[in-house]
Amino acid sequence: MSDAQRKMYIFLFVLTVVTTLGFQSWRTLINNFSVEVVHINGQQMGLLQSIREIPGFLALLVVYLLLFFKEHKLAALSVIVLGIGISITGYFSSIYGLIFSTLLMSFGFHYYETLNQSLTLQYFDQTQAPMIMGRLRGISSLVNIISGAIVFSLAFWLNYAQIFFLIGMLTILGGIWAWLQDPEDKNLPHQNKKMILRKKYWLFYVLTLLAGARRQIFVAFAVFLLVKKFHYTIFETSILFVLNNILSYYFSPLLGKAINYFGERKVLSLEYTALIFIFTVYAFCDNKWIVGLMYILDHIFFNFAIAIRSYFQKIADPLDIAPSMAVGFTINHIVAVIIPVLGGMLWMYDYRLTFLGGVVFSLISLYFVQKIKVSVDN
């Protein structure tokens, strides 16, 4: 790893830690805060979650912000915005205030994630990038566990507003530190400062869209199934959460090695073949422990999505990485509004249909994954 790469890795490492700490702490608190303090109902919660995805849908605007900011500066600024959104959450105790703070937080989070992916693909070569992405995923999993312990401990001493403020300020400090750094490699080619849509990237766009659909089924309905049908307690779901993050901490770095050894086509084929089985079990199994095991496996395969980005790195013009990551993030979030609503409608008729929809998406994904060219595959 060169000196420039080492500087960028430390830069991304620190920002990933503070971003994960801030966002995971927000996720841990927001449902209880919304119900106990803001007193929102189920319909308002659904609205809030849909609004939270809007910044992801608007990630393509990152391209135009790069006209005014260097990419690493914009990444730091995004983390500062994330921290501000978190820190003010507890002081806006109305539905409209909650929407405002959530939007602010979400813009910071989604824009940093977009820039994180872009900087990783620019600064690390085709062998290093999957390793770095896997390593940062593993670090995020560890920080997820730590953030849960921090929030749990602070809850004995502080109220919601104080916890949000403290966590937000820690996130802001991380962003300020990053703003003062200069990890830029002046020898790298300057990125295109406009929205890029190229015919040769069509497979990346399709796989990204399908990955977004799979993500929403997992996020919106997997835990809901465990609680609604199998009556998982808070303790049981917490145990699953901890297990997931421990396993991700150890397995995520290995994923980068697997991508380098087997190639993206084989790794993604394994993911979608496994998902066909997992979603089928979700739909038809009546054993709560087997379904819980499927949730753990689902979470492990969730990380395989980094292979889509490493595949893109191998086919992309180096000048297109930043704008394409922004466009890809937007494509991934197109389904963020559609799938939860459609899946919820199917659930009301028969919950199995929601997960059978996941089987269909997995089959379609498996078909398109085979179109990854062998010459691109390792």
C-alpha positions as CSV (number, residue, x, y, z in Angstrom):
1,M,0.0,0.0,0.0
2,S,1.5,3.3,-1.1
3,D,1.7,6.4,1.2
4,A,-1.3,8.0,-0.7
5,Q,-3.3,4.9,-0.3
6,R,-2.5,4.6,3.4
7,K,-3.6,8.2,4.0
8,M,-6.9,7.5,2.2
9,Y,-7.5,4.3,4.0
10,I,-7.0,6.0,7.4
11,F,-9.3,8.8,6.2
12,L,-12.0,6.3,5.2
13,F,-11.5,4.2,8.3
14,V,-12.1,7.1,10.7
15,L,-15.1,8.4,8.8
16,T,-16.6,4.9,8.5
17,V,-16.3,4.4,12.3
18,V,-17.9,7.7,13.2
19,T,-20.6,7.4,10.5
20,T,-21.5,3.9,11.6
21,L,-21.5,5.0,15.3
22,G,-23.8,7.9,14.5
23,F,-26.2,6.1,12.2
24,Q,-26.5,2.9,14.2
25,S,-27.1,4.8,17.4
26,W,-29.8,6.8,15.6
27,R,-31.4,3.6,14.4
28,T,-31.3,2.2,17.9
29,L,-33.1,5.2,19.4
30,I,-35.4,6.5,16.7
31,N,-38.3,4.0,17.1
32,N,-38.6,4.5,20.9
33,F,-38.1,8.2,20.6
34,S,-40.8,8.5,17.9
35,V,-43.3,6.6,19.9
36,E,-42.6,7.7,23.4
37,V,-41.8,11.4,22.8
38,V,-43.2,12.4,19.4
39,H,-46.2,10.0,19.7
40,I,-46.3,9.2,16.0
41,N,-48.6,6.4,14.7
42,G,-47.8,3.6,12.3
43,Q,-48.8,5.6,9.2
44,Q,-46.5,8.4,10.2
45,M,-43.7,6.0,10.8
46,G,-44.1,4.5,7.4
47,L,-44.0,8.1,5.9
48,L,-40.9,8.9,7.9
49,Q,-39.1,5.7,6.7
50,S,-40.0,6.5,3.1
51,I,-38.8,10.1,3.5
52,R,-35.5,8.8,4.9
53,E,-34.8,7.1,1.6
54,I,-35.3,10.3,-0.5
55,P,-31.6,11.4,-0.1
56,G,-30.5,8.0,-1.4
57,F,-32.7,8.5,-4.4
58,L,-31.1,12.0,-4.9
59,A,-27.5,10.7,-4.5
60,L,-26.9,11.7,-8.2
61,L,-26.7,15.3,-7.0
62,V,-23.3,14.5,-5.5
63,V,-22.0,14.8,-9.1
64,Y,-22.9,18.5,-9.2
65,L,-21.7,19.2,-5.7
66,L,-18.3,18.0,-6.9
67,L,-18.2,21.2,-9.0
68,F,-17.7,23.1,-5.8
69,F,-16.0,20.7,-3.4
70,K,-13.1,18.2,-3.7
71,E,-14.4,14.7,-3.2
72,H,-12.7,14.1,0.1
73,K,-13.9,17.5,1.4
74,L,-17.5,16.6,0.4
75,A,-17.2,13.3,2.2
76,A,-16.1,15.1,5.4
77,L,-18.9,17.7,5.0
78,S,-21.4,14.9,4.5
79,V,-20.4,13.3,7.9
80,I,-20.7,16.7,9.6
81,V,-24.3,17.1,8.1
82,L,-25.0,13.6,9.4
83,G,-23.8,14.6,12.9
84,I,-25.9,17.8,12.9
85,G,-29.0,15.9,11.9
86,I,-28.5,13.4,14.7
87,S,-27.6,16.0,17.3
88,I,-30.8,18.0,16.8
89,T,-33.2,15.1,16.6
90,G,-34.1,15.1,20.3
91,Y,-34.9,18.8,20.3
92,F,-37.4,18.6,17.4
93,S,-40.2,16.6,19.2
94,S,-42.9,17.0,16.5
95,I,-43.6,15.0,13.4
96,Y,-42.5,17.9,11.2
97,G,-39.3,18.4,13.3
98,L,-38.6,14.7,13.1
99,I,-39.0,14.7,9.3
100,F,-36.6,17.7,9.1
101,S,-33.9,16.1,11.3
102,T,-34.3,12.7,9.6
103,L,-33.8,14.3,6.1
104,L,-30.7,16.2,7.3
105,M,-29.2,13.0,8.9
106,S,-30.1,10.9,5.8
107,F,-28.5,13.3,3.3
108,G,-25.3,13.2,5.3
109,F,-25.3,9.4,5.5
110,H,-26.2,8.6,1.9
111,Y,-23.9,11.1,0.4
112,Y,-21.0,9.9,2.5
113,E,-21.7,6.3,1.5
114,T,-21.7,7.3,-2.1
115,L,-18.4,9.1,-1.8
116,N,-16.9,6.3,0.3
117,Q,-17.6,3.8,-2.5
118,S,-16.2,6.2,-5.1
119,L,-13.0,7.0,-3.2
120,T,-12.3,3.3,-2.5
121,L,-12.6,2.4,-6.2
122,Q,-10.4,5.3,-7.2
123,Y,-7.5,4.9,-4.8
124,F,-7.3,1.1,-4.6
125,D,-6.7,-1.3,-7.6
126,Q,-8.8,-4.2,-8.7
127,T,-7.2,-6.6,-6.2
128,Q,-7.1,-4.2,-3.3
129,A,-10.6,-2.6,-3.6
130,P,-12.6,-5.7,-2.6
131,M,-10.3,-6.3,0.3
132,I,-10.7,-2.7,1.5
133,M,-14.4,-2.7,1.1
134,G,-14.7,-6.0,3.0
135,R,-12.4,-4.7,5.8
136,L,-14.5,-1.6,6.2
137,R,-17.7,-3.7,6.3
138,G,-16.2,-5.7,9.0
139,I,-15.2,-2.6,11.0
140,S,-18.8,-1.3,10.6
141,S,-20.1,-4.5,12.1
142,L,-17.9,-4.2,15.1
143,V,-18.9,-0.5,15.6
144,N,-22.6,-1.6,15.3
145,I,-22.1,-3.7,18.4
146,I,-20.1,-1.0,20.3
147,S,-22.7,1.6,19.5
148,G,-25.5,-0.6,20.9
149,A,-23.6,-1.0,24.1
150,I,-22.9,2.8,24.3
151,V,-26.5,3.7,23.8
152,F,-27.6,1.1,26.3
153,S,-25.2,2.5,28.9
154,L,-26.0,6.1,28.2
155,A,-29.8,5.4,28.6
156,F,-29.2,4.9,32.4
157,W,-27.9,8.5,32.7
158,L,-29.2,10.7,29.9
159,N,-32.5,11.4,28.2
160,Y,-33.2,11.0,24.4
161,A,-32.2,14.6,23.5
162,Q,-29.0,14.4,25.4
163,I,-28.0,11.0,23.9
164,F,-28.8,12.2,20.4
165,F,-26.8,15.4,21.0
166,L,-23.7,13.5,22.4
167,I,-23.6,11.0,19.6
168,G,-24.2,13.7,17.0
169,M,-21.3,15.8,18.4
170,L,-18.9,12.8,18.2
171,T,-19.9,12.3,14.6
172,I,-19.4,16.0,13.9
173,L,-15.9,15.9,15.5
174,G,-15.0,13.0,13.2
175,G,-16.2,15.0,10.2
176,I,-14.2,18.1,11.3
177,W,-11.1,16.0,11.7
178,A,-11.6,14.7,8.2
179,W,-12.1,18.2,6.8
180,L,-8.7,19.2,8.2
181,Q,-7.0,16.2,6.4
182,D,-5.5,16.2,2.9
183,P,-5.5,12.5,1.7
184,E,-5.8,13.5,-2.0
185,D,-3.5,11.9,-4.5
186,K,-2.8,14.7,-7.1
187,N,-1.8,12.1,-9.7
188,L,-5.2,10.5,-9.9
189,P,-7.3,11.5,-13.0
190,H,-9.9,14.1,-12.3
191,Q,-13.5,12.7,-12.2
192,N,-16.2,13.7,-14.6
193,K,-18.4,16.4,-13.1
194,K,-21.6,15.5,-14.8
195,M,-24.1,12.6,-14.6
196,I,-22.8,9.6,-16.6
197,L,-25.1,7.0,-18.1
198,R,-23.3,4.7,-20.6
199,K,-24.6,1.7,-22.5
200,K,-21.6,-0.3,-21.6
201,Y,-22.5,-0.1,-17.9
202,W,-26.0,-1.5,-18.4
203,L,-25.3,-4.7,-16.5
204,F,-24.0,-2.7,-13.5
205,Y,-27.2,-0.7,-13.5
206,V,-29.5,-3.8,-13.7
207,L,-27.6,-5.6,-10.9
208,T,-27.7,-2.5,-8.8
209,L,-31.4,-2.1,-9.2
210,L,-32.1,-5.8,-8.4
211,A,-29.8,-5.6,-5.4
212,G,-31.9,-2.6,-4.1
213,A,-35.1,-4.8,-4.4
214,R,-33.4,-7.6,-2.4
215,R,-32.2,-5.1,0.2
216,Q,-35.6,-3.7,0.8
217,I,-37.2,-7.2,1.3
218,F,-34.5,-8.0,3.8
219,V,-34.7,-4.7,5.7
220,A,-38.5,-4.2,5.6
221,F,-39.8,-7.7,6.1
222,A,-37.3,-10.2,7.5
223,V,-37.4,-9.0,11.1
224,F,-41.1,-8.2,10.8
225,L,-41.6,-11.9,9.9
226,L,-39.7,-13.0,13.0
227,V,-41.7,-10.8,15.3
228,K,-45.1,-11.0,13.7
229,K,-45.3,-14.8,12.9
230,F,-42.7,-16.3,15.2
231,H,-43.1,-13.9,18.2
232,Y,-39.5,-13.2,18.6
233,T,-38.8,-11.2,21.8
234,I,-36.6,-8.1,21.9
235,F,-34.0,-10.2,23.6
236,E,-34.1,-12.8,20.8
237,T,-33.9,-10.3,18.0
238,S,-31.0,-8.5,19.9
239,I,-29.1,-11.8,20.1
240,L,-29.6,-12.2,16.3
241,F,-28.4,-8.7,15.8
242,V,-25.2,-9.3,17.8
243,L,-24.5,-12.7,16.1
244,N,-25.0,-11.0,12.7
245,N,-22.4,-8.3,13.4
246,I,-19.9,-10.7,15.0
247,L,-20.1,-13.0,12.0
248,S,-19.9,-10.0,9.6
249,Y,-16.8,-8.7,11.4
250,Y,-15.0,-12.0,10.7
251,F,-16.4,-12.9,7.3
252,S,-16.5,-9.5,5.6
253,P,-12.7,-9.3,5.1
254,L,-12.7,-12.9,3.8
255,L,-15.3,-11.8,1.2
256,G,-12.7,-9.5,-0.5
257,K,-10.4,-12.5,-0.8
258,A,-13.1,-14.7,-2.2
259,I,-13.9,-12.1,-4.9
260,N,-10.3,-11.9,-5.9
261,Y,-9.9,-15.7,-6.0
262,F,-13.2,-16.8,-7.5
263,G,-14.4,-13.6,-9.3
264,E,-17.5,-11.6,-9.1
265,R,-19.7,-13.9,-11.3
266,K,-19.1,-17.0,-9.0
267,V,-19.5,-15.0,-5.8
268,L,-22.7,-13.3,-6.9
269,S,-24.1,-16.6,-8.3
270,L,-23.6,-18.2,-4.9
271,E,-25.4,-15.3,-3.2
272,Y,-28.5,-15.4,-5.4
273,T,-28.6,-19.2,-5.4
274,A,-28.6,-19.1,-1.6
275,L,-31.2,-16.3,-1.6
276,I,-33.6,-18.4,-3.6
277,F,-33.4,-21.0,-0.9
278,I,-33.5,-18.5,2.0
279,F,-36.6,-16.6,0.7
280,T,-38.3,-20.0,0.1
281,V,-37.7,-21.0,3.7
282,Y,-39.0,-17.6,4.8
283,A,-42.2,-18.3,2.9
284,F,-42.9,-21.9,4.0
285,C,-41.0,-22.9,7.1
286,D,-42.9,-22.9,10.4
287,N,-39.8,-23.5,12.7
288,K,-38.8,-20.2,14.3
289,W,-35.1,-21.3,14.9
290,I,-34.6,-22.4,11.3
291,V,-36.1,-19.1,10.1
292,G,-33.8,-17.3,12.5
293,L,-30.8,-19.2,11.0
294,M,-32.0,-18.0,7.6
295,Y,-32.0,-14.4,8.8
296,I,-28.3,-14.8,9.9
297,L,-27.4,-16.3,6.5
298,D,-29.4,-13.6,4.8
299,H,-27.4,-10.9,6.6
300,I,-24.1,-12.6,5.7
301,F,-25.0,-12.7,2.0
302,F,-26.2,-9.1,2.2
303,N,-22.5,-8.1,2.2
304,F,-21.9,-9.8,-1.1
305,A,-23.2,-6.7,-2.9
306,I,-19.6,-5.3,-2.8
307,A,-18.9,-7.7,-5.7
308,I,-21.2,-5.5,-7.9
309,R,-19.0,-2.5,-7.3
310,S,-15.8,-4.4,-7.8
311,Y,-17.2,-5.7,-11.1
312,F,-17.9,-2.1,-12.1
313,Q,-14.4,-1.1,-11.3
314,K,-13.1,-3.6,-13.8
315,I,-15.3,-2.3,-16.7
316,A,-15.3,1.4,-15.9
317,D,-13.5,4.3,-17.4
318,P,-11.4,5.7,-14.4
319,L,-13.0,9.1,-15.0
320,D,-16.5,7.7,-14.6
321,I,-16.2,6.2,-11.1
322,A,-17.5,9.1,-9.0
323,P,-20.5,10.0,-11.1
324,S,-21.4,6.4,-11.7
325,M,-21.3,5.6,-8.0
326,A,-23.8,8.5,-7.5
327,V,-26.0,7.2,-10.3
328,G,-25.7,3.7,-9.0
329,F,-26.8,4.8,-5.5
330,T,-29.8,6.5,-7.0
331,I,-30.8,3.4,-9.0
332,N,-30.4,1.2,-5.9
333,H,-32.9,3.5,-4.1
334,I,-35.5,3.7,-6.9
335,V,-37.1,0.6,-5.4
336,A,-36.7,1.8,-1.8
337,V,-40.1,3.5,-2.0
338,I,-41.8,0.9,-4.3
339,I,-40.9,-2.4,-2.8
340,P,-42.0,-1.8,0.9
341,V,-45.4,-0.5,-0.3
342,L,-45.9,-3.4,-2.8
343,G,-44.5,-6.0,-0.4
344,G,-46.8,-4.7,2.3
345,M,-49.8,-5.0,0.0
346,L,-48.9,-8.6,-0.8
347,W,-48.4,-9.3,2.9
348,M,-51.9,-8.2,3.7
349,Y,-53.1,-10.9,1.2
350,D,-50.6,-13.6,2.1
351,Y,-47.2,-12.9,3.7
352,R,-45.7,-15.8,1.6
353,L,-46.2,-13.8,-1.5
354,T,-43.8,-11.1,-0.3
355,F,-41.0,-13.6,0.1
356,L,-41.9,-15.5,-3.1
357,G,-41.4,-12.1,-4.7
358,G,-37.8,-12.2,-3.3
359,V,-37.4,-15.6,-4.9
360,V,-38.4,-14.1,-8.3
361,F,-35.9,-11.2,-7.9
362,S,-33.2,-13.6,-6.9
363,L,-33.9,-15.8,-10.0
364,I,-33.7,-12.7,-12.3
365,S,-30.5,-11.6,-10.6
366,L,-29.0,-15.0,-11.0
367,Y,-29.7,-14.9,-14.7
368,F,-28.1,-11.4,-15.2
369,V,-25.1,-12.3,-13.1
370,Q,-24.2,-15.0,-15.7
371,K,-23.7,-12.1,-18.2
372,I,-20.7,-10.9,-16.3
373,K,-17.9,-11.6,-18.9
374,V,-15.4,-14.3,-18.1
375,S,-12.7,-12.0,-19.2
376,V,-13.7,-9.6,-16.5
377,D,-14.1,-12.4,-13.9
378,N,-11.0,-13.5,-12.1
